[in-house]
C-alpha cells in the first residue's frame, strides 16, 4: 500500500473513532488537527499535504463532514433537543446551527423536520 493511502486510511479511522468517543462522552472535546497528526506520529503539515493530495480536500473538510454526518444521524434518530445535540458535539447551540447550515444549507431544525416528514 502506498504511504499516502495508508496515512489517509489511518486518518479516517482515527477520525471516526474520535468523533464517536466525543459523542459518547468518552472524550470531553474534539482534538485539533495537529493533535490528530501527533497521534499518527506525523507532522500537521505532512498530514495536510497528504490528505489534500490523495483526497483533494483539506483534512478539516473531512473532519467537519464526519461531524455533520454523526449530527444528522442523531437529529434523525433521537428526540433530544437540538441544543442538547449541539452540546454533545461540544458546540454552543447557536454556533452549531450556523455550522450545520453552512455545511448542509439548512438548519438542524429544518433537517429534522424534513427527515420526520419523509416517514
Long-range contacts (C-beta under 8 A, 24 or more apart in sequence): 4-50, 4-53, 4-54, 5-54, 7-40, 7-42, 7-46, 7-47, 7-50, 7-51, 7-54, 8-50, 8-51, 8-54, 8-55, 10-40, 11-36, 11-40, 11-47, 11-51, 11-59, 11-62, 12-62, 14-39, 14-40, 15-62, 15-63, 15-66, 16-66, 19-66, 19-67, 19-70, 20-70, 22-88, 22-89, 22-90, 23-70, 23-74, 23-88, 23-89, 25-88, 28-90, 29-90, 30-67, 30-90, 33-59, 33-60, 33-63, 64-99, 64-103, 65-103, 68-100, 68-103, 68-104, 71-96, 71-100, 71-108, 72-104, 72-111, 75-108, 75-111, 75-112, 75-115, 76-111, 76-112, 76-115, 82-108, 82-109, 82-112
